[in-house]
Amino acid sequence: MTNLTVYSYAFAAAGYLLLGIPLLPGWRGRFQRASLSAACLATALWAAALAWDASNGRLWTTLSGALEVVRDGAWSVFLVALLGHWRQEGSRFPFGMRPSLFAAGCCYLVLLGALLVGHWYNELLSTLGALPLVTAFACLAVYGMLLVEQVYRNKTIEERWAIKFACLGIGGMFAYDFYLYTNTMLFRDLNPELWNARGLINALTVPLVAVSMARRKSWTTSVGVSRRVMFHSAALFGSAIYLLAMGSAGYYLRFFGGRWGTVMQAGFLFGAICLLLVILFSGTFRSWLKVSISKHFFTYNYDYREEWTRFTRTLSERGPNLGDRVIQAMAALVESPGGTLWQRDDGNRFEPRAHWQAPDTSMAEPHNSVFCQFMESTQWVIDIDEYVERPDKYEGLDVPQWLLDYPRRWLVVPLILHEKLFGFVVLQRARSPLKLNWEIIDLMEIAGSQAAGHLAQEDAANALMVARQFESFNRMSTFVVHDLKNLVAQLSLMNANAEKHKDNPEFQRDMLETLNHSVQKMKLLLQKLSRSENAEKPLPLAVEQVVRQAVALKNAFEPRPQLVVEVPGLNVMADRERLERVVGHLIQNAIEATPRDGHVMIRLGRRDADGGAHAVEIEITDTGEGMSEEFIRERLFKPFDSTKSAGMGIGVFESREYITELGGMLEVSSKPALGTTFKVVLPLYHEPAPALIS
């Protein structure tokens, strides 16, 4: 029992020390706060002295008795300060005190002096025995209880809300002292078990005083304690009290169990520890503890910084299943174990889109139903249980039967976006009873709007992705149509010249080559439209072959293009078909812009850049109409803008896009009536040197 006594008084000392220290800053000018701090610290000192006495095998000493008088006096001063009527006008006593309070103070000082002077104390005990001393301590306890009763009775209902737990704790402390000392007076002997339990009783009053400190602003300091720290501290303190009680029970089992006592003690302690672990890992218990701490220790139910940070982090996590995360984040705000999300579809029906730890359902709700219209117009959070009990509070609401039959249904939270109902979340009943108030309802409404914004953003992102896919397909189709237009132009020209040159063998060879090339081109375009071909990958290829092929396909046009190869054997990294299409389009434009008696020249060479870098340069020069600087700057590379009657305005745009994709550039220089020069500059490809084998 000695160890148990030490631990119980040590817990009491630690608890009141933690209560008293934060009150020390800023005590000046605040009598209640200063007296409360002094009472807590005096109680901590008294409990520590008794713990020290117990560790040394002593039940009680003169010092611990004197500290008990100080403790009782400090709590009495705090209660007098809380009562507020301790002064009397015209009083001759110090500080204008009332005569009754002055007399009580004198009694405290006399008793304290008798205990502090050792030989007086010994003579008192030897002459009168311990009964007068025990009676004096019982009287102090009675006076303390009277003060508690006076404080609580003279406060208003609003003030009682803040101090009732402190009155319970302090009154309980004095009541136990009264019981202890009256029991000693009755049986003429101090009960050691009652004395040992006194430390535990005082430790249990710490949370009660702490609750009132949290409720009464004038007692607290500006230094706040987070809910997370409070939660873990409460769990740790409760576990310690539980283990202490179970240890005491195990001691009695061993003491009274005979030869089976040790076995019974071991089995009991093991079961107690297992039960404690089950309770600590229970979601219902954790939920109840969080709700109780927020309700009794804090003015507001939530730490909004922490809650909003967690809520936003949950919604902003990467990956799919945003609907599940929305339900999870909203359920955590009210300790709900799960829920289901309904969201508006293209047919203006609210379909179930996600469910988290809740049964799946296929029930849908029309957007124009009374239920949905009520949520959109009022934007209220609906408590289904309250609706069933008091339907008059939700005037005009008609909850569908399928929702009333939904398992564990509790709250319906509307997701409002731009004053419109975007969806709603049905949350299951909380793990621990939670009374809805304006704070919780406002928080859920704001959380619903935030969740609606995230869901709408996801829908917009999905719609944008689909639109981009269609845009990519339409863009490819546009380029295909442009290529078909060029093929049609070639075939039309060939058809126009067929009657005149049909007997010419050279024309026949050109015609067959053009037809074969056109067929291959069309097959390639069909493959691209059907998406059956893999993505194009650049490969090393000889530029001279590509340019000669592009020039050969334009030989039927006038003026006939002329090719000059200054540096043969140049290679680049590109797709053959696309590069040929780019060069062919530029040659086609040059021919169409040049009169029949003009010239179109194609030069293939190498450009030497600074730093030793080399590039391939394809120069296409014509003596046609030319272009102004304004036209080149504002219209030449703008898609779907063309000066040709049948043009589409995407040829030059596509050419520049692909050349830039290859890491090159397209340069243009032109003057009206003098002609135009396009320069295609591409990085030169070099074969990698073979690795040397050592």
HUZICOR-V230476 format. One record per pair of residues at least 4 apart in sequence whose C-alpha atoms are under 7 Angstrom apart, sorted by the first residue. I is the first residue (numbers start at 1). GAP is how many residues later the second one is. Records with the same first field share a line. If there is no record, write none. Layout:
# HUZICOR-V230476
I->GAP + GAP
This chain:
# HUZICOR-V230476
1->4
2->4 + 52 + 53
3->4
4->4
5->4 + 46 + 49 + 191
6->4 + 45 + 48 + 49
7->4
8->4 + 191 + 192
9->4 + 38 + 39 + 41 + 42 + 190 + 191
10->4 + 37 + 38 + 41
11->4 + 192
12->4 + 32 + 35 + 187 + 188 + 190 + 191
13->4 + 30 + 31 + 32 + 34 + 35
14->4 + 30
15->4 + 188 + 191
16->4 + 24 + 25 + 27 + 28 + 190
17->4 + 23 + 24 + 27
19->21
20->4 + 17 + 20 + 21
22->199
23->4 + 10 + 14 + 197 + 198
24->13
27->6 + 7
30->4
31->4 + 50
32->4 + 46 + 49 + 50
33->4 + 185 + 186
34->4
35->4 + 39 + 42 + 43
36->4 + 42
37->4
38->4 + 36
39->4 + 32 + 35 + 36
40->4
41->4
42->4 + 28 + 29
43->4 + 28
44->4
45->4
46->4 + 18 + 21 + 22 + 25
47->4
48->4
49->4 + 15
50->4 + 10 + 14
51->4
52->4
53->4 + 5 + 6 + 7
54->4 + 5
60->4
61->4
62->4 + 53 + 54
63->4
64->4
65->4
66->4 + 46 + 49 + 50
67->4
68->4
69->4 + 39 + 43
70->4
71->4
72->4 + 68
73->4 + 35
74->4
75->4
76->4 + 68
77->4
78->4
79->4 + 68 + 69 + 72
80->4 + 6
82->69
83->68
86->11 + 12
87->9 + 10 + 11
88->8 + 9 + 10
89->7
91->5 + 6 + 7
92->4
93->4
97->4 + 5
98->4
99->4
100->4
101->4
102->4
103->4
104->4
105->4
106->4
107->4
108->4
109->4
110->4
111->4
112->4
113->4
114->6 + 7
115->6
117->4
118->4
119->4
120->4
121->4
122->4
123->4
124->4 + 5
125->4 + 5
128->4
130->4
131->4 + 54
132->4
133->4
134->4 + 47
135->4
136->4
137->4
138->4 + 39 + 40 + 43 + 44
139->4
140->4
141->4 + 33 + 34 + 36 + 37
142->4 + 36
143->4
144->4 + 30
145->4 + 26 + 29 + 30
146->4
147->4
148->4 + 19 + 23
149->4
150->4
151->4
152->8
155->4 + 5
156->4
157->4
159->4
160->4
162->50 + 53 + 54
163->4 + 49
164->4
165->4 + 43 + 44 + 46 + 47
166->4 + 42 + 43 + 46
167->4
168->4
169->4 + 36 + 39 + 40
170->4
171->4
172->4
173->4 + 29
174->4
175->4
176->4
177->4
178->4
179->4
180->4 + 14
181->4
182->4
183->4
184->4 + 5 + 6 + 7
191->4
192->4
193->4
194->4
197->4
198->4
199->4
200->4
201->4
205->4
206->4
207->4
208->4
209->4
210->4
211->4 + 85 + 86
212->4
213->6 + 7
214->6 + 83 + 84
215->82 + 83 + 84
216->4
225->4 + 5
226->4
227->4 + 76
228->4
229->4
230->4
231->4 + 59
232->4
233->4
234->4
235->4
236->4
237->4
238->4
239->4
240->4
241->4
242->4
243->4
244->4
245->4
246->4 + 23 + 26
247->4
248->4
249->4
250->4 + 15 + 18 + 19
251->4 + 14
252->4
253->4 + 8 + 11 + 12
254->7 + 8 + 10 + 11
255->6
256->5
257->4
260->4
261->4
262->4
263->4
264->4
265->4
266->4
267->4
268->4
269->4
270->4
271->4
272->4
273->4
274->4
275->4
276->4
277->4
278->4
279->6
282->4
283->4
284->4 + 147 + 148
285->4
286->4
287->4 + 48 + 144 + 145
288->4 + 144
289->4
290->4
291->4
292->4
293->4
294->4 + 6 + 7 + 8
295->6
303->4
304->4
305->4
306->4
307->4
308->4
309->4
310->4
311->4 + 18
312->4
313->4
314->11 + 15
315->7 + 10 + 11
321->4
322->4
323->4 + 18 + 31
324->4 + 30 + 31 + 32
325->4
326->4 + 125
327->4 + 12 + 13 + 14 + 29 + 98
328->4 + 10 + 28
329->4
330->117
331->4 + 5 + 6 + 7 + 96
332->4
334->96
335->95 + 96
336->91 + 92 + 93 + 94 + 95
337->20 + 91 + 93 + 94
338->18 + 19 + 20 + 89 + 90
339->16 + 17 + 18 + 19 + 86 + 87 + 88 + 89
340->14 + 15 + 16 + 18 + 85 + 86 + 87
341->11 + 12 + 13 + 14 + 83 + 84 + 85
342->8 + 9 + 10 + 11 + 81 + 82 + 83
343->7 + 8 + 9 + 10 + 79 + 80 + 81
344->4 + 5 + 6 + 7 + 78 + 79
345->4 + 5 + 6
348->18 + 19
349->15 + 16 + 17 + 18
350->14 + 15 + 16 + 17 + 73
351->13 + 14
352->10 + 12
355->5
367->5
368->4 + 5
369->4
370->4 + 27 + 28
371->4 + 26 + 27 + 28
372->4
373->4
374->4 + 23
375->4 + 5 + 39
376->44 + 45
379->35
381->30 + 31 + 32 + 33 + 60 + 64
382->29 + 30 + 31
383->4 + 27 + 28 + 29
384->4 + 26 + 27
385->4 + 25
386->4
387->4 + 7
391->4
399->4
400->4
401->4
402->4
408->20 + 21
409->17 + 18 + 19 + 20
410->17 + 18 + 19
411->15 + 16 + 17
412->12 + 13 + 14 + 15
413->11 + 12 + 13 + 31 + 32 + 35
414->7 + 9 + 10 + 11 + 34
415->6 + 7 + 8 + 9 + 33 + 34 + 36 + 37
416->4 + 5 + 6 + 32 + 33 + 36
417->4 + 5 + 32 + 35 + 36
422->30
430->4
436->4 + 5
437->4
438->4
439->4
440->4
441->4
442->4
443->4
444->4
445->4
446->4
447->4
448->4
449->4
450->4
451->4
452->4
453->4
454->4
455->4
456->4
457->4
458->4
459->4
460->4
461->4
462->4
463->4
464->4
465->4
466->4
467->4
468->4
469->4
470->4
471->4
472->4
473->4
474->4
475->4
476->4
477->4
478->4
479->4
480->4 + 45
481->4
482->4 + 166
483->4
484->4
485->4
486->4
487->4 + 31
488->4
489->4
490->4
491->4
492->4
493->4
494->4 + 17
497->4
498->4
501->6
502->5 + 6
504->4
505->4
506->4
507->4
508->4
509->4
510->4
511->4
512->4
513->4
514->4 + 39
515->4
516->4
517->4
518->4
519->4
520->4
521->4
522->4
523->4
524->4
525->4
526->4
527->4 + 5 + 6
528->4 + 5
536->39
537->38
538->35 + 36 + 37
539->34 + 35 + 36
540->31 + 32 + 33 + 34
541->30 + 31 + 32
542->4 + 27 + 28 + 29 + 30
543->4 + 27 + 28 + 29
544->4 + 24
545->4
546->4 + 30 + 34
547->4 + 33 + 36
548->4
549->4
550->4 + 30 + 33 + 34
551->4 + 10
555->5 + 6
558->33 + 38
559->32 + 37 + 38 + 39 + 40 + 41
561->39 + 40
562->38 + 39 + 40
563->38 + 39 + 40
564->38 + 39 + 40
565->38 + 39 + 40
566->38 + 39
567->37 + 38 + 39
571->113 + 114
572->110 + 111 + 112 + 113
573->112
574->5 + 88
575->4
576->4
577->4
578->4
579->4
580->4
581->4
582->4 + 73
583->4
584->4
585->4 + 66
586->4
587->4 + 33
588->4
589->4
590->4 + 10 + 32
591->9
593->31 + 32
594->4 + 28 + 29 + 30 + 31
595->29
598->25
599->23 + 24
600->21 + 22 + 23
601->19 + 20 + 21
602->17 + 18 + 19
603->15 + 16 + 17
604->13 + 14 + 15
605->11 + 12 + 13
606->8 + 9 + 10 + 11
607->7 + 8 + 9 + 10
608->4 + 5 + 6 + 7
609->4 + 5
614->69 + 70
615->66 + 67 + 68 + 69
616->65 + 66 + 67 + 68
617->62 + 63 + 64 + 65
618->61 + 62 + 63
619->58 + 59 + 60 + 61
620->57 + 58 + 59
621->55 + 56 + 57
622->53 + 54 + 55
623->51 + 52 + 53
624->49 + 50 + 51 + 52
625->47 + 48 + 49 + 50
626->44 + 45 + 46 + 47 + 48 + 49 + 50
627->4 + 5 + 43 + 44 + 45
628->4 + 42 + 43 + 44
629->4
630->4
631->4 + 5
632->4
635->6
637->15 + 16
638->15
639->10 + 11 + 14
640->8 + 9 + 10
641->7 + 8
642->5 + 6 + 7
650->4
651->4
652->4
653->4
654->4
655->4
656->4 + 10
657->4
658->4
659->4 + 5 + 6 + 7
660->4 + 5
663->19 + 20
664->17 + 18 + 19
665->15 + 16 + 17
666->13 + 14 + 15
667->11 + 12 + 13
668->9 + 10 + 11
669->7 + 8 + 9
670->5 + 6 + 7
671->4 + 5
